[in-house]
Amino acid sequence: MKRRGLQIWFLGVLMLLAGPAAAVLEVTVTEGVTGAIPVAVAPFAWDGAGSPPEDVAQIVGANLARSGLFEVLSRQALPEAPESPDGFLAESWAAVGAEYLVIGRQRPEPEQEQVLIEFHVFDVLANQRLGGFRIPVPLDMMRRGAHRVSDIVYEEITGDKGAFSARIAYVGVAGEGDRRRFTLEVADSDGANPRTLFRSSAPLMSPDWSPDGRELVYVSFENRRSEVFRQNVETGARQRIAAFQGINSAPVWSPDGRRIALTLSRDGTANIYMLELDSGELTPVVRSNAIDTEPAWSPDGDTLYFTSDRAGSPQVYQLQLPGGTPRRLTFEATSAGAPTVSPDGKSLVYVHAGDGGLRLARLDLESRRVTLLTRGRYDKSPSFAPNGSMVIYSTTDRGRGILGSVSRDGQVHQRLAARSGEVREPAWSPL
């Protein structure tokens, strides 16, 4: 792909932005692991009047099922849950096929305007309790509390941290032609609680979270040119941070939260720069006649990965900071780009172009082994979950833009689609 091809690579993404404002995303597991772990999540007891504000057990069960690692047993098949951990009888739960059990209760605390969630996790086959926990949750954050419970249950069973408490940002488009409207959305990891942060009649793209999860940076064309904005997720406060002549694109926050790496063409050719947020100081990372774009940070902030056409076609490169020499990492694909780094820094997922389509591939940075993760024809914009277990990305279904997610080993596949319109450009938040 020649230089104009790379310009299309990162500017033509504008054709892919879509998603209805504040529409709940529906999550479907399309492929899970063979031999998923049978787990029973008994309804949590409610110690208050009327009905609980949220069915925490239902949310926990749905999250575990959505991971693709668990087979959550139907409530209709479950025996009566014990009132306390002392009443746990492994035989009763083994008889219905459960290997793990979660029980709990919710206790309202009106004076604190919160609910105390108490829950316990059991290994049925080993006939032992793995752990018991208490979490106070504000009344207006009960779904977030249920996601936190899910994280703990997931970690107790698998040994790996859960990421159900994380959120996703994504871009949406509603309408057609002159009525087309773009939105920047934030939702829970299961697609619930969507919230529109910004609306525009012009394209929005490339959202990226600050390390503390409080802000986003993204590209907006609201002023008839590409500009980079910074926005507080809770207050909505918004600041333009890059509006240089030419291209302003692909902003990504540094792990320490002090800098933004982004692509600018202020000097003619699109290259990667570093922007100090406090001072506004701008420094080129590498000067070249090639187009360098789509930077991604290593977790320690010592390395940048990026897309460049310096070898002719777009490929992924590695650069040690400061002052290193770019080193090419991808060779198998016709072209490659849009790298995202795993939270442990041991692998990259990137867009692999070949065989007439765009798919996601994972590169092990030590062994250099490449694994194709997806089988779509237009899979783009990958973003790692904060625990490294899943990668969310943009894809299409019968010509409509949706989100997909895939496990790091390629075994578990999900789709996240709005009931109407399209969704694009996803980004996982930190925990």
N, C-alpha and C positions, 0 to 999 in steps of 0.2 A: 504494500500500500504506500503510495507516494505521499508527500507532505499534505496535499489537499485531502487525501484520504484520512490522515490523522486529524485534520481540522474537523472533518465530518465526524470522526470518532468521538471527540469530546464536545463539539458544538451541536452536532445533529441529535444529541440526546434530548434536545428540546422537543423533538417529535414524540417523545415517550412519556411525557408527564401527564398523569391523570389520576382521578379519584374524587368522589362526591364529598362535599363538605360535611364533616361531622357524621358520616355514615359508619355504622358499626361494621367492622370486617368480620366475615364469617370464616372460621378456620376449619379446614377439613384435612385429616390425615389421609393421604392417598397411598402411602406405603410405609409400613412399620417393620421392626426387626422380627425375624423368625424367632419364635419362642419367647414372646413378650412375657414379662413377669406378672402373674396374677396377683392383684392387690384388691383388698376390700376397704372401702372408705364408708364407714357407717355414718348415718345422719347424726350431726352433732346435737346434743341435748340443748334446750333453750330454757334458761332459768327465769325468764321474764314473762310479762303478760303479752298476750297476742302472739304474733309471729315475729321471728328474728328479722333484723334489717336485711340480712343476706343469708342465703343457704351456703355457708362456708364449705361444708362437706361436698356439695355439688360442684363448687368452683375448684376445690382441690382435686376431686376426681377427674374433672374435665381437663385440668392442667396436666395431670399425670398421663391421661390417655393421649393428650395432644403431643406429648413428648415422643410417642411411638415406642417407648421402651416398656410400657405397662399395659396389661389388659385389666381394666377396671371392671370388677364384677357388678352386675346389675343389683340395685337395691332390693328388688323383689326376691332375689335368691339368698339374701343375707339372713342369718339368725339374729335374734335380738341382741343389740350391743350391750355390753356390761355397763353398769352405772359408774364403775371405777376400775382402775387397773387391776385391783385385787380380784375382780370378777372375771378376768380373762381366762377362757378355757380353749387351749389350742385345738383340741379335738373338734370342737364345734365349727371352727373356721377352716380347718383342714378338710372337713367333710364337704364343704362347698367349693373346694379347690383353691382357697386363698393361701398364698405364701407369705403375705404381709397384711397387716391390719392397721388401720388408723381409726381411732375413736376420739371423741372430744365433746366439749360443751361450751356454750357461750353464756356468760353472766353479765347482764347489764349493770353499769355503774353510772347512774344518772347524774350524780354530783360532778363527776369528771367528764360527763358527756362522752363516754367511751364504753366499749364492751371488752371484757376480759375473755380471751380465747384460751382455753386449756385443752391440750391434746396430747395423745400418746401414740407411739409407733411400736408395733410388735412384729417380731420375726416368728411367724406361726410354726415353721418347720423346726426351728431351734427352741420353740416354747420359751421365749424370753422377750422382755421389753427392751427395745433399743434406746428409748429416751422419752422423757416427758417434758413439756414446755408450757409456758404461760406468756401470752403476748397481749398487752393492752392496745386497743385499736380505737382511734376516734370514730365516732358514729358516721361521719361523712367520708371515711376512708376504709369502709369494710371490705370492699373488693381488693384494695391494696393489701389489707391484712390477710385476706385469704390467699393472695399470691405469696405473701411471706411464709404462711404456713406451708404452702406447696413447696417452696424452696427448701425448707427444713426437712420435710418428709422426703423429698427427692435426695437430699444429701445423706440422710440417715440410711437410706436403702442402697444407694449407688456409690456413696463415698465421694461423689463430685458435687460441687456447688450447683444449686438451681439458679435459674435466671428468669423465673416467672414474674418477679418483682420489677424487672426492667421494663422500660417503655420503648415504643417504636415511634419514630418520626417518619413521615412520608409526605409526598406531594400528590395532590389530586387535581383533576380537571373535570368540570361539569359543563354540559352544554356543547353546542356545535357552532362553528363559524364565528360570527361576531358576538354570539352569546357565550362563548367559551370563557370560563372563569377558573382560575387556578387557586388552590388553597394549600397552606402548610398545616398539617395535622399532627397531633400527638395522641397516641392511644396506649392502653395497656397491652401487654404482650399477647393477650388473647383477642385483641381487636376491640374490646369493650372500652367504655368511657372515652370515646373520641372527643377531641377538642380542637377547634380551629384557632390557630394562632394568627394567621394572616391570610387575607383574601386579595386577589389581584386579577386584573383583566389581562395581564402579561405573564409569561412563563416564570415559574419558580423551579429551582433545581438544587441538587447537591447538599442537602442538610447534613450537618455533622454536630454531634453533641460535645459540650464542654466536659472536661474530666469529672466535674462535680455534678453533672446532670442538670444544672440550673439554666443553661443557655444553649442556644443553637446558632450556628453560622450557616448561611445559605446564600445562593445566588438569586437575584431578582432582576427582571427586565422591565420593571414598572416605569422606568424613565427612558425607555426605548434603547437601552444599552445594558450590557451585563454589569452588575454592581454586586458587591458582597455586603451583606448585612449581618449584624449580631443582634439577637433578640432573647430577652429573658422569658423563660417558659411560663413562669407564674404571673409576673406582673404585666407582660406584654411589651415592656420597654424595649425600644428598637433603636439601633444606631448603625449608620452606614460607615463601613470601615475601609472599603476599597472601591474607588470609582475612577481609576486611572484611564488614560486614553487606551483604546483597544480592548482586549479581552481581560476580564476579571472573573476567574472561575476556579472551581475545584478546591474550596477552602477546607482545611482540616486542622483541628485543634491539636497543639502539642500536648504530650502527657502531663506536663507541669502546668498547663493552662495559661502560660504567659505569652505564647506565640501562636500565630496562624501560618501554616505553609499554604501557599496558593499559587495559581498560575496567572501570570500577567504577560501581556504583549506590549507593554508601554515603550519598549525599546525596539519594537519591530517584530521580533520572533517571540513566540510563546515560550517562556521559561518559568522555572519555579523560583519563588522569592519567599523570604521569611519576614513576617510583619510582627514587630514587637507591639503588643496591645497597649501597654502603658505609655510608651513614648511615641508610638507611630513610626518608629524607625524601620526602614525597608532595606533588606539586604538580599542580593541575588544568591541563590544556593549554588548554581552552576551556570556559567555563561557558555552558550553554544549556539551554533547555527541550526541545530535540530529543534524540533518541537518537543518540549518536556512538559508533562502535565500529570494530573491525577496522583498527587503525592499521598503517601501513607506513612505514618510514623511507626517505628518499633516501640514496644511498651516502655523501654528505658529511655527513649528520646535520643538515642545515639545514632540512629540509622533512619534514612528515608528510602522508601521504595516508590518507584514512579514509572510512568509510561513514557517512552521516547521512541522517535523514529530515526535515531542517529545511525542505525544499521540498515535503514531502508524502509522496513515495515515496523509498525508499532510493536514494541516488546517491553517486558518488565525489567527494570534495572534496580540495583542496590547501590546506595551511597552512604559511606560512613561520614558522620559529621564530627567536627567541621573539616572541610577541605579535602575530602577523599576523592577518589576517582570512580566514576560510575562503572559498575560491573553488570554485564548482562546475565539475567537469570533464566529466561525462557527461550527455548529453542524448538519445541515440538509443534507449536501452533503457527499457522500462517500469519497471524498477528495475535497479540496478547496485551491486556491492559487492565485498568481499574483494580489494582491490587488492594487487598485488605489483609491486615496482619492479625494472626490469632493472639489472644490475650497473653499466652505464654511465650510469644515471640518465636515459636519453633516452626511455624508454617505460614504460607500465604495462600489465599484463595484469590483467583483472578479470572477475568473473562478470556476464554480460550476460543479463538476463531479458527474453524476448520470444518471440512466436510459440509460446507454450505450452511453452517449455523454458528450461533454463539452459545457456548456452554460454560459452566463454571468448572474450574480445575483447582486442585489443591497441590501445592508444591511443598514438600518437606525440605526445609532449608539445610538440614544436615546431610541427608542421604541423596537429595536432589530428585527424589522419586516424585512423579507426577501422577495424580489420580483424577480422572474425570468424575465429577460429582452429579451432574445433571444431564438430562437427555432432551431438553427443550431445543427450540430453534432460535430463541431470542432471549436468552438469560443474561441479565446485566445487573450492574449496581450492587455487588455483594457487600454485606456488612456482617461481621462476626457478632454473635451474642456475647455478652460480657463474661460468661463462663466458658466460652469456646466450644460449646456443644453443638451449636447450630449456626448456619449462615442464612440470612434472609436476603432476598434479591428480587429484582423485577423480572417478570416474564409475561407471556401472553397465553390466553386460553380462547380459542376460536376467534382470534382477532381482537380480543378485549384485554386491556392491560390489567394484570393482577399481580399480587406478590406471591412468591414461593419461598419455602425454606427447606433446607436440606441439612442432615446431620453431617458432622465433620468426616465421617467414614462413608457417606453417600447412601446409607441404608434407609434412613427415615426421610420421607418427603411429605410436605404439607403445602396447601394452597390457602391463601388469604385473599378473599375477593369481596368487594362491596356488592350490595344488591343491585346497584345501578352505577353507571359511570365506571371509571378506571382508577387504579392506584399505581404509583410509581415511586422510585427513588427512596427506598427504605433505609433507615439508619437505627441500629440498636443504641439505646442509652446505656451508660454505666449502671451498676447496681447502686 
